[in-house]
Amino acid sequence: MKITQIHLVRRPAASPRPDDFDIVTAALPSLRPGQVLIENLYMSVDPYMRRSMEAEAKDLEPWPIGGALNGPCVGRVLDSRNPGFKEGDIVESMSGWQSHFVSDGDAFLPYLTPDNALARRTVGSGIEPQDYLGLFGIAAMTGYVGVVRSGKLEPGKTLVVSSAAGTVGSVACQVGKIKGMRVVASAGSDDKINWLLHSARADRAFNYKTVPLADGLKEACPHGIDLVLENASPEHLEACLPLMNERGAIMIAGFVSIYTTGGRASPVRNLEYVLDKYLTLKAFPFMDYLDSYEEFVGNMSAWRSEGKLVFPQIIHDGLDQAPRAFCSLFSGDSFGKNLVRIAI
Ligand SMILES: NC(=O)c1ccc[n+]([C@@H]2O[C@H](COP(=O)([O-])OP(=O)(O)OC[C@H]3O[C@@H](n4cnc5c(N)ncnc54)[C@H](OP(=O)(O)O)[C@@H]3O)[C@@H](O)[C@H]2O)c1
């Protein structure tokens, strides 16, 4: 059987470009006993994938030049020689960036299991296959646990969120509001700021490309900051530190700005505030909170149906659009969750 895959043709030095990728045809072997054939329906593009483009990708396996890539996706079982799966089942895996793949049917845990491991997912009653990459996906879960499991979730306290119109950020802002926090958001365009104020219901929001970070934060946080969900940059963290209230916390989901600098972060020059204010500074992988997965899915689903949470999403049509969708994460053109529809 012939399938379509996206391959990497070179490792970029800074921001990725669509022509760093190529679309190729590959052959798929026939199924052996125990195996499952999957047609991918949707795949996710995420900033962390920029690290997989490096020859040394730290905790990730580097993507090969001229071979299959990986990433979160949902698909439909087309054929099964495994008693655990039947034709038509919807499954989540890490075998994205391709139209089809063969799985050995191992149990799926994102990042911790082989790329072709599978989790069966339930759809219907308003839940679509792509929700498992979006509303219930890795980045949304990171925004949820970053607030709910921070130990600093308290009504009336001030939550600051950077890259707030992205997936992690948009969820963190809205979870904060649902839980009664005062939410201050920053993002890189006036359209994103409008969305944060009027749809995500942030109390204050500013465009960090037109307002200096220190000024925007100081003006928006007259009572100081109790909790930060950091997605953007060391510069944003540095601007938050002088405004932190005693025993506040900074939950670092990531620094999207350093993916294009080979992972090197510029120095944070005022760490004395961590000591002086007894702050908690914590980087957290979402995998540490997999025990919250069912609670997270239940809450996100209920909040969406009740109209308490909106989930911004851009769907890019066709596997050939995946490189462009991925590159939009680094140019600021992306908004909310970016998914690629591979098949209907
Ligand atoms: N800890 C975990 O387990 C975990 C899991 C998932 C994601 N993450 C991390 O969480 C962060 C957010 O992830 P996400 O999926 O929601 O991505 P995202 O925020 O949607 O990322 C894309 C956005 O990042 C912003 N951006 C791009 N380059 C930037 C730069 N140089 N400086 C500041 N902002 C920049 C842009 O928005 P603007 O227009 O606002 O600039 C862009 O639209 C990332 O650092 C990601 O690696 C961590």
The ligand as a Gaussian input file, in Angstrom:
#p B3LYP/6-31G(d) Opt

LIG

0 1
 N        5.406000      21.637000      29.948000
 C        4.735000      20.898000      29.081000
 O        4.467000      19.709000      29.297000
 C        4.283000      21.548000      27.819000
 C        3.308000      20.962000      26.996000
 C        2.866000      21.686000      25.876000
 C        3.426000      22.942000      25.575000
 N        4.407000      23.436000      26.386000
 C        5.022000      24.750000      26.144000
 O        4.068000      25.747000      26.427000
 C        4.313000      26.894000      25.604000
 C        3.048000      27.236000      24.822000
 O        2.729000      26.140000      23.959000
 P        1.510000      26.233000      22.930000
 O        1.361000      24.904000      22.323000
 O        0.339000      26.867000      23.577000
 O        2.114000      27.204000      21.849000
 P        1.594000      28.608000      21.356000
 O        1.519000      29.550000      22.489000
 O        0.388000      28.446000      20.540000
 O        2.834000      28.998000      20.446000
 C        2.733000      29.813000      19.354000
 C        2.707000      31.273000      19.789000
 O        3.909000      31.571000      20.521000
 C        4.161000      32.944000      20.403000
 N        5.574000      33.161000      20.066000
 C        6.244000      32.680000      19.007000
 N        7.527000      33.112000      19.019000
 C        7.649000      33.884000      20.132000
 C        8.721000      34.627000      20.695000
 N        9.934000      34.660000      20.115000
 N        8.498000      35.306000      21.848000
 C        7.295000      35.280000      22.455000
 N        6.235000      34.591000      21.954000
 C        6.418000      33.908000      20.803000
 C        3.275000      33.465000      19.256000
 O        2.197000      34.177000      19.861000
 P        2.278000      35.766000      20.084000
 O        1.533000      36.378000      18.957000
 O        1.622000      35.954000      21.397000
 O        3.739000      36.153000      20.080000
 C        2.751000      32.213000      18.631000
 O        1.488000      32.382000      18.025000
 C        5.481000      26.527000      24.704000
 O        6.661000      27.033000      25.272000
 C        5.467000      25.006000      24.728000
 O        6.702000      24.450000      24.470000
 C        4.834000      22.774000      27.496000

